[in-house]
């Protein structure tokens, strides 16, 4: 595999090149890790960018330190993450405790991966067990910087991107409030809940942009802004799925048409979805080099997709049930139309979630390192489009097909009441006419 510049770098003079105000990212692995290769970080460098990595401390549980040198453990910088061998055995030169790397040419620009290699943990033979491995604890400082930013090359445009997108979400929120005031007679409570969503999203993006701004200029986030961003992000996520669930069940629009079994699925899936988003943020705020990082990211990603798929099952079950009874029951036909609209809307939800989770992620892998921000752009544009289409579909208007269903349902019930009242009135008239007749007829009528 090709190294960053064809060789490894010694950090003996690294301190002479460091910026005095540049902070260091610190990673501590103290759970007796036994991994052979630890992926510490990934960073995209432009020309004149640099990184410095140093090992503050390294300890081993069983005290086997006699043979530890640059051929057994080392910090490394690689431009290829697909290594299946221990590169230290092939290149045992240079200081194992750290290095300094500076991008001096255009050809060196790219995405680099930072690793800690523990080649001493490799079993001696095939019969060796876990006890032959070498558990370790490590404390590492990492400094990365591009010419004008501490952000990776693909993240530098993110502060401006988030500010622009927050303005778009604020505009559609303002437009939605204007629509609600214009058609106040057709407004339901759910419409105001929908109005809070784009404004919460806009606030979340503003705080996210501020968080990235400080990281870009100082190299580390301001804790207060980061906490505010996480709070608004969690609030936005909770509002999103609560609103989706309420619209889907017809709350405030039409009567509830899902069975108790279907509602229980909602009660299970929606908290799981919220929990997945909460845990996702927690994982995003932890160090990438921790052993649990990759596992929990995959588990939470899978739970997220399963929740989105499972929520469609009660709708399909209800549609099948109503299809069987719609031939004889006129009201079931109305319920079937309601469920079809609900299914179409939720298909739109699933398409949105799968696009933001899968398609956008694939684009992130395909594009060059300096275009990694396209993933965030597509994700935010998909969310903006989803909000707009949802508002258009359920806007307050007397001619909205979804809202007309509830009106037709009420009209049908009113017709039944009028018909029953008319029939009762005719019966009363007949009784009055017969009340003057023979006693036999009155008894027969009774």
C-alpha positions in Angstrom: 0.0 0.0 0.0 1.2 3.5 -0.7 2.0 5.6 2.3 1.2 9.3 2.7 4.4 10.5 1.1 6.2 7.2 0.6 7.7 7.0 4.0 6.9 7.5 7.7 7.6 10.6 9.6 9.6 11.2 12.8 8.2 13.6 15.3 11.5 14.5 17.0 11.3 18.1 15.8 7.6 18.4 15.5 7.2 20.9 18.3 9.2 23.5 16.3 6.4 23.5 13.7 3.4 23.7 15.9 1.2 26.7 16.2 1.2 27.9 19.8 -2.6 28.6 19.8 -3.5 25.3 18.1 -5.3 23.0 20.6 -4.8 19.3 20.7 -7.5 16.6 20.5 -6.9 14.0 23.2 -7.9 10.3 22.9 -7.7 8.0 25.9 -8.2 4.3 25.6 -8.0 2.8 29.0 -10.2 -0.3 28.8 -7.4 -2.8 28.1 -7.9 -2.8 24.4 -6.6 -5.8 22.4 -7.2 -4.5 18.9 -4.3 -4.9 16.4 -5.3 -1.7 14.5 -7.1 1.3 16.1 -8.6 3.8 13.7 -8.1 7.1 15.5 -9.4 9.6 13.0 -9.9 10.6 9.3 -9.0 14.0 8.0 -8.8 15.7 4.6 -5.8 17.9 4.0 -5.3 20.7 1.5 -1.8 22.0 0.5 0.1 23.5 3.5 -2.1 21.5 5.9 -0.4 19.6 8.7 -0.9 17.2 11.5 1.0 16.2 14.6 0.4 13.1 16.7 2.2 12.2 20.0 1.8 9.4 22.5 1.6 10.7 26.1 1.5 7.3 27.7 1.3 3.6 26.8 0.9 0.8 29.3 0.3 -2.9 29.0 -1.7 -5.0 31.4 0.6 -8.0 31.7 3.8 -6.0 31.7 5.4 -7.6 28.6 7.4 -4.6 27.5 10.8 -6.1 26.7 10.3 -6.3 23.0 8.3 -3.1 22.5 9.8 -0.8 19.8 8.8 0.8 16.5 8.3 -2.7 15.0 5.6 -3.6 17.5 3.6 -0.4 18.3 3.4 2.9 16.5 1.2 5.8 15.5 0.8 5.9 11.7 -0.7 8.0 9.0 -2.0 6.2 5.9 -3.7 7.3 2.7 -5.3 3.9 2.3 -7.5 2.2 5.0 -7.5 -1.3 3.5 -4.5 -2.7 5.2 -4.7 -6.4 6.1 -1.1 -6.8 7.3 1.0 -5.1 9.9 3.0 -2.4 8.1 5.4 -2.0 11.0 7.0 -5.3 10.2 7.8 -4.1 6.7 9.0 -0.6 7.8 10.4 -0.7 11.3 12.1 2.6 11.1 11.2 6.0 12.7 9.9 7.0 16.1 7.0 4.8 17.2 5.6 7.4 19.7 4.5 10.0 17.2 5.1 12.0 14.0 4.7 15.3 12.2 3.2 15.4 8.7 3.0 18.5 6.4 1.3 18.5 3.0 3.8 20.4 0.7 2.5 19.5 -2.8 -0.8 19.3 -4.6 -0.3 15.6 -5.1 -0.2 15.0 -1.4 -3.7 16.5 -0.9 -6.3 14.0 0.1 -8.1 12.1 2.8 -5.8 10.5 5.4 -6.5 7.9 8.1 -4.8 8.0 11.5 -4.0 4.6 13.1 -2.4 3.1 16.2 -0.8 -0.3 15.4 -0.2 -2.9 18.1 1.5 -5.6 16.1 2.8 -7.2 19.2 -0.8 -8.4 19.8 -0.6 -10.8 16.9 -0.8 -14.4 18.1 2.5 -16.3 17.7 0.9 -19.3 16.1 -2.5 -20.6 15.1 -3.0 -22.4 18.4 -2.5 -19.3 20.6 -5.5 -18.1 22.6 -6.7 -14.7 23.8 -4.1 -14.8 26.6 -1.4 -14.5 24.1 -2.6 -11.1 23.0 -1.2 -7.9 24.5 -3.9 -5.6 26.1 -2.9 -2.0 26.2 -4.0 1.4 27.5 -3.0 4.6 25.6 -3.2 8.4 25.8 -2.7 10.2 22.5 -2.7 13.9 21.4 -3.7 14.7 17.8 -3.5 18.1 16.1 -4.9 18.6 12.6 -5.1 21.8 10.6 -5.7 23.1 7.1 -4.3 26.4 5.9 -7.3 28.5 7.0 -9.3 26.1 9.2 -9.1 23.4 11.8 -11.8 21.5 9.9 -11.3 18.7 7.5 -11.3 19.7 3.8 -14.8 18.3 3.3 -16.2 20.1 6.3 -14.9 23.7 5.7 -18.1 24.9 3.9 -20.4 23.5 6.6 -20.8 26.6 8.7 -22.0 28.7 5.7 -24.1 25.8 4.5 -26.0 25.4 7.8 -26.6 29.1 8.0 -28.1 29.2 4.5 -30.3 26.1 5.1 -31.5 27.6 8.4 -32.7 30.6 6.5 -34.7 28.4 4.1 -36.3 26.5 6.9 -37.2 29.8 8.6 -38.8 31.0 5.4 -41.0 27.9 4.8 -42.0 28.1 8.5 -43.0 31.8 8.0 -44.9 30.8 4.9 -46.7 28.1 6.7 -47.8 30.5 9.5 -49.1 32.8 6.8 -51.1 30.0 5.3 -52.6 29.1 8.7 -53.6 32.7 9.3 -55.1 33.0 5.8 -57.2 29.8 6.3 -57.9 30.1 10.0 -61.3 28.5 9.7 -59.8 25.2 8.4 -56.9 25.1 10.8 -56.5 22.2 13.3 -54.2 21.8 16.3 -51.9 19.6 14.3 -51.2 22.5 11.9 -49.7 24.5 14.7 -47.6 21.6 15.8 -46.3 21.3 12.2 -45.5 25.0 12.3 -43.1 24.5 15.2 -41.1 21.9 13.2 -39.3 24.2 10.6 -38.5 26.8 13.2 -37.0 24.2 15.5 -35.0 22.8 12.6 -33.8 26.3 11.8 -32.6 26.9 15.3 -30.8 23.6 15.3 -28.9 24.5 12.2 -27.9 27.9 13.5 -26.5 26.4 16.6 -24.8 23.7 14.5 -23.2 26.4 12.3 -22.0 28.2 15.4 -20.5 25.0 16.8 -18.6 24.4 13.5 -17.5 28.0 13.4 -15.7 27.8 16.7 -14.1 24.4 15.7 -13.0 25.9 12.4 -11.3 28.9 14.1 -10.2 27.5 17.4 -9.9 23.8 16.8 -12.3 22.8 19.6 -16.0 23.4 20.2 -17.5 25.8 22.8 -19.3 23.5 25.2 -22.3 25.8 25.7 -23.0 26.0 22.0 -22.6 22.3 21.5 -25.0 21.5 24.3 -27.6 23.9 22.9 -27.2 22.3 19.5 -27.8 18.8 20.9 -30.9 20.0 22.8 -32.5 21.6 19.7 -31.5 18.6 17.6 -33.2 16.2 20.0 -36.2 18.4 20.2 -36.4 18.6 16.4 -36.1 14.8 16.1 -38.9 14.2 18.7 -41.2 16.8 17.1 -40.6 15.2 13.6 -41.6 11.7 14.6 -44.5 12.8 16.8 -45.9 14.9 14.0 -45.5 12.1 11.5 -47.3 9.7 13.8 -50.1 12.1 14.6 -50.7 13.0 10.9 -50.5 9.3 10.0 -53.1 8.3 12.5 -55.4 11.1 11.4 -55.3 13.0 14.7 -57.3 16.2 14.4 -58.0 15.5 10.7 -60.1 12.3 10.8 -61.0 9.7 13.3 -58.5 7.1 14.4 -58.7 4.2 12.0 -55.9 2.0 13.3 -56.7 -0.9 15.6 -55.3 -1.2 19.2 -52.7 -3.7 17.9 -51.5 -1.2 15.3 -51.4 1.6 17.9 -49.2 -0.6 20.1 -46.7 -0.9 17.2 -46.6 2.9 17.0 -46.0 3.1 20.8 -43.0 0.7 20.4 -41.5 2.0 17.1 -41.7 5.7 17.8 -39.8 5.6 21.1 -37.2 3.4 19.5 -36.8 5.8 16.7 -36.3 8.7 19.2 -33.9 6.6 21.3 -31.9 5.7 18.1 -31.5 9.4 17.4 -30.5 10.2 20.9 -28.0 7.4 21.0 -26.7 8.5 17.5 -25.9 11.9 18.8 -24.2 10.5 21.9 -22.1 8.2 19.6 -21.3 11.2 17.4 -19.9 13.1 20.4 -17.6 10.3 21.4 -14.1 9.5 20.1 -13.9 7.6 16.9 -11.1 5.4 18.2 -13.1 3.8 21.0 -13.8 0.1 20.5 -17.6 0.5 20.9 -17.9 3.3 18.4 -18.3 1.3 15.2 -20.5 -1.4 16.7 -23.0 1.0 18.2 -23.1 3.0 15.0 -24.1 0.0 13.0 -26.6 -1.2 15.6 -28.3 2.1 15.8 -28.3 2.5 12.0 -30.0 -0.9 11.7 -32.6 -0.1 14.4 -33.4 3.2 12.6 -34.2 1.4 9.3 -36.1 -1.4 11.0 -38.4 1.2 12.8 -39.1 2.9 9.5 -40.1 -0.4 7.8 -42.1 -1.8 10.7 -44.4 1.2 10.9 -45.9 0.3 7.5 -47.1 -3.2 8.7 -50.2 -2.0 10.6 -51.3 0.1 7.6 -51.0 -2.9 5.3 -53.0 -5.1 7.7 -55.8 -2.5 8.1 -56.0 -2.1 4.3 -56.4 -5.8 3.7 -59.1 -6.0 6.4 -61.0 -3.1 5.0 -60.7 -4.4 1.4 -62.7 -7.5 2.5 -65.5 -5.5 4.1 -65.6 -2.5 1.8 -68.0 -4.3 -0.6 -70.8 -4.3 1.9 -69.9 -1.5 4.3 -70.0 2.1 2.8 -68.1 3.5 5.7 -65.3 0.9 5.3 -64.8 2.3 1.8 -64.2 5.7 3.3 -61.8 4.2 5.8 -60.0 2.4 2.9 -59.5 5.7 1.1 -58.2 7.2 4.3 -55.7 4.4 4.8 -54.5 4.6 1.2 -53.7 8.3 1.7 -52.0 7.4 5.0 -50.0 4.7 3.2 -49.0 7.1 0.4 -47.9 9.6 2.9 -45.8 7.1 4.8 -44.2 5.8 1.7 -43.0 9.4 1.2 -41.6 9.3 4.7 -39.8 6.0 4.2 -38.3 7.3 0.9 -37.1 10.4 2.7 -35.5 8.4 5.5 -33.9 5.8 3.2 -32.6 8.6 1.0 -31.0 10.5 3.9 -29.6 7.3 5.5 -28.5 5.3 2.4 -28.3 7.2 -0.8 -26.8 10.3 0.6 -24.3 8.2 2.5 -23.3 6.4 -0.7 -22.7 9.8 -2.3 -20.5 10.7 0.7 -18.3 7.7 -0.1 -18.2 8.2 -3.8 -17.3 12.0 -4.1 -13.7 13.3 -3.7 -12.5 14.3 -0.2 -13.1 18.0 -0.7 -16.7 17.4 -1.7 -17.8 15.5 1.4 -20.0 18.3 2.4 -22.4 17.3 -0.4 -23.7 14.7 2.0 -25.0 17.3 4.4 -26.3 19.4 1.6 -28.4 16.6 0.1 -29.6 15.6 3.6 -30.8 19.1 4.4 -32.4 19.5 0.9 -34.2 16.2 1.3 -35.5 17.4 4.7 -36.6 20.7 3.3 -38.4 19.0 0.4 -40.1 16.6 2.8 -41.3 19.5 5.0 -42.6 21.4 2.0 -44.5 18.3 0.5 -46.0 17.5 3.9 -47.3 21.0 4.3 -48.6 21.0 0.8 -50.4 17.7 1.3 -52.0 18.7 4.6 -52.5 22.4 4.1 -55.6 23.9 5.7 -58.1 24.2 2.8 -61.7 23.2 2.3 -60.9 21.3 -0.9 -58.0 19.3 0.6 -58.9 15.6 -0.3 -57.5 14.4 3.0 -59.6 16.8 5.0 -62.7 16.2 2.8 -62.8 12.6 4.1 -63.7 13.7 7.6 -66.4 16.0 6.2 -67.9 13.2 4.1 -67.8 11.0 7.2 -69.6 13.5 9.2 -72.1 14.1 6.4 -72.8 10.4 6.2 -73.5 10.3 10.0 -75.7 13.3 9.7 -77.7 11.7 6.8 -78.2 8.6 9.1 -79.5 10.8 11.9 -81.9 12.7 9.5 -83.1 9.4 8.0 -83.7 7.9 11.4 -85.4 11.1 12.6 -87.7 11.1 9.6 -88.6 7.4 10.0 -89.4 8.1 13.7 -91.6 11.1 12.7 -93.6 8.9 10.3 -94.1 6.3 13.0 -95.4 9.0 15.3 -97.9 10.2 12.7 -99.2 6.7 12.1 -99.7 6.2 15.8 -101.7 9.5 16.0 -103.9 8.4 13.1 -104.5 5.0 14.7 -105.2 6.4 18.1 -108.7 7.2 17.1 -109.4 3.8 15.5 -110.7 0.6 16.9 -109.1 -0.8 20.1 -108.0 -3.9 18.2 -106.0 -1.8 15.8 -104.4 0.1 18.6 -103.5 -3.1 20.4 -102.1 -4.4 17.1 -100.1 -1.2 16.6 -98.8 -1.5 20.2 
